[in-house]
Amino acid sequence: MRVLLASMFVVAAAALVLGGVHAGDKGDKVTLKGTITCAKCDLGKETTCMTVIVAPDKDKKDVTYYFDKDASKKFHGKVCTEAKKGTVEGVVTTKDDKKTIMVTKVTFE
């Protein structure tokens, strides 16, 4: 009986963990308004150039969102040497405490 209960507990715990990981992988559709810039040249956070947007979260704390690879290449020339205010729409995912946005639209002010 104890073995059966322990087995059921392990299965239930695994289902909760795997269910939480799956839900986090979907990401959230968002519109971010902030400063679009280079993570290396402007922020000094990376060893290679990467396009990011620094935008406030709901607690008004600045959060850095990395553009997906294709969008980073597409928009990087406009912001590497000079940060610009703008709006980015897309789907945000988090992996290893790093937020990435799959960009669908970028508007510069």
C-alpha positions in Angstrom: 0.0 0.0 0.0 2.8 2.4 0.9 4.5 1.6 -2.4 1.3 2.4 -4.3 0.8 5.7 -2.5 4.5 6.7 -3.1 4.2 5.8 -6.8 1.0 7.9 -7.1 2.7 10.8 -5.4 5.7 10.6 -7.8 3.4 10.5 -10.8 1.4 13.5 -9.6 4.5 15.5 -8.8 5.9 14.8 -12.3 2.7 15.8 -13.9 2.7 19.1 -12.1 6.3 19.9 -13.0 5.9 18.9 -16.6 2.6 20.8 -16.9 4.3 23.9 -15.5 7.2 23.7 -18.0 4.8 23.2 -20.9 2.7 26.2 -20.0 5.8 28.4 -19.6 7.1 27.5 -23.1 4.0 29.0 -24.8 5.0 32.6 -23.9 2.8 35.6 -23.5 1.8 38.1 -26.3 2.9 41.5 -25.2 3.5 45.1 -26.3 6.6 46.6 -24.8 7.4 50.3 -24.8 10.9 51.3 -23.9 14.5 51.8 -25.2 15.6 49.6 -28.1 19.4 49.3 -28.0 22.5 47.0 -28.3 23.2 44.6 -25.3 26.9 44.8 -26.0 27.7 48.3 -27.1 25.2 50.3 -25.0 24.5 48.0 -22.0 27.7 46.0 -21.7 25.8 42.9 -20.9 27.0 40.7 -23.7 30.3 40.0 -25.6 28.5 40.1 -29.0 26.0 42.6 -30.4 22.4 41.7 -29.7 19.3 43.8 -30.1 17.2 44.3 -27.0 14.5 46.4 -25.6 14.7 47.7 -22.0 11.1 48.2 -20.8 9.5 48.6 -17.4 7.6 45.6 -15.9 4.4 46.0 -13.9 6.5 47.0 -10.8 8.2 49.7 -12.9 11.5 47.8 -12.8 13.5 47.8 -16.0 13.7 44.4 -17.7 15.9 43.5 -20.7 14.1 41.5 -23.4 16.3 40.0 -26.1 15.0 40.1 -29.7 14.8 36.7 -31.5 17.8 36.0 -33.8 16.1 37.1 -37.1 14.6 40.3 -35.6 17.9 41.1 -33.9 19.8 41.0 -37.3 17.0 43.0 -39.0 16.8 45.9 -36.6 20.4 46.0 -35.1 21.9 48.5 -37.6 19.4 51.1 -36.5 20.2 50.9 -32.7 23.8 49.6 -32.3 25.4 53.1 -32.2 22.4 55.0 -30.9 19.6 53.7 -28.7 16.1 54.7 -29.8 12.7 54.8 -28.0 10.2 52.5 -29.5 7.5 49.8 -29.2 7.9 46.1 -29.8 5.1 43.6 -30.2 5.6 39.8 -29.9 5.6 36.7 -27.8 7.8 36.6 -24.7 9.4 33.4 -23.4 11.9 32.9 -20.6 14.8 30.5 -20.5 17.6 30.5 -17.9 16.4 33.8 -16.5 16.7 35.5 -19.9 13.6 36.9 -21.5 13.4 36.7 -25.3 10.7 38.3 -27.5 9.7 36.7 -30.8 9.2 40.0 -32.6 6.1 40.6 -34.8 6.3 44.4 -35.0 8.7 47.2 -34.2 7.9 50.9 -34.2 10.4 53.6 -33.6 9.4 56.9 -32.1 
